[in-house]
Amino acid sequence: MGSYLARFREPGYALLVARRLDEFGVAHCYCFAVFEDEFAAAQVEAIKIAAKYHRAEPVLVGQGIAEMPNLEWASFVSLFGGPILRVCANRRVAYVSRGSQKAVQSL
């Protein structure tokens, strides 16, 4: 069972702090930084500070090179079960995820 701790919006990225319990009841805290564009060195340093403050492990979601754990948006969404689908009144399927404006297909 996981729990939500905090969320913050910064220029260029959103910061999500979450905790989950593993099968042994041990809590793992994560500080996910979800980027709009490639991450910059100054942003990475700010995320390190935020993660340390929240006693969490930082994870970067987006594109760029960093010395900490990072993954692409599609991989991040897949870890949580994939994108959410919404069927619209005109029988179209909208993928509610990053870049969803481009991911609309007719049924």
Buried (B, 14 or more C-beta within 10 A) or exposed (E): EEEEBEEEEEEBBBBBBBBEEEEEEEEEBBBBBBBEEEBBEEBBEBBBEBBEEBEBEBBBBBEBEBEEEBBEBEEBBEEEEEBEEEEEEEEEBBBEBBEEEEEEEEE
